[in-house]
């Protein structure tokens, strides 16, 4: 553990940020899993609703730097391909 006050503060800030990032990453994974489970139903309305909810979350996580912008684009493209295939 750090002895200097600024290092202690930085350790607190890092832990807080780590927990927030973990929460956001979990939310992103859950959202993508909801799209995948909706895809298994083969119902266009439920898939469209899941994609509609997922796209802004994927964009937000890319903007925060939690995932790379190309990964976000890849997820969004895959979801759109899924919608068009129905």
N, C-alpha and C positions, 0 to 999 in steps of 0.2 A: 504494500500500500504506500501511497505517496506521503511524503512528509511536508512538502511545501504547500501552502494554502492554495496557490493557483493550480497546482497539480491535482489537489483534492477536488477542487471545483470542476476541473476538466474531467476527472474520473466520474463525478456525479452526472455531468452533462452527457458524457459518452454512454453511460448506463441508461439514462432516460431516453436518449436517441435510439439506442439499440432496441429497447423494448417497444418504442413507437414503430420502428422499422419492422420488427417482427410481427406486430399487430397488423400493419398495412399489408405485409407480404401474405399473411394468413388470409386476410380479407380478399386479396387478389386471387389466391389459389381457390378459395371457396367459391368465388364468383365464376371462375373458369370451370370448376367442377359442376356448377349448376347448369352451365351451358351444355356440358357434355352429357349430363343426365337428361336434360331436355331433348337433346339430339336423339337419345335412345327411344324416346316416345314417338318420334316421327310425326308429332303434331306441330304444324307450322306456327300456330298462334303461340304456343308455349315457348318454342324456340325463338321466335321473334321477340317475345317479351324478355327472355333471358339475355339475348344479345343486346337488346336495347338497354338493359341494366348494366351489362358488362362493359360496353365500349367506353363510357365515361370513366369508369373505374380504372380500366387499362390505361387510358390517356393520362389520368391524374397520377398514376404511379410512375409513368414514364417521365412526366414533367417533374416529379419530385426526385427523379434519379434512382428510384428503387429498382427499376428494370430499364434496360437499354431501349432507346426509341425504336430501333429496328426490331427488337423482340415484341414490342407493343404493336408495331405495324404488322408483324407476322401473325400475332394472335387475332387482330382485327380482320385481317385478310382471310384467315381460316374460318372465322365465324361468318363472314360474308359469303364465302364459298358454300358453307353449310346451308345458309339461307337460300341461296340461289338454286341449290340442288333439289329443293323441295318443289 
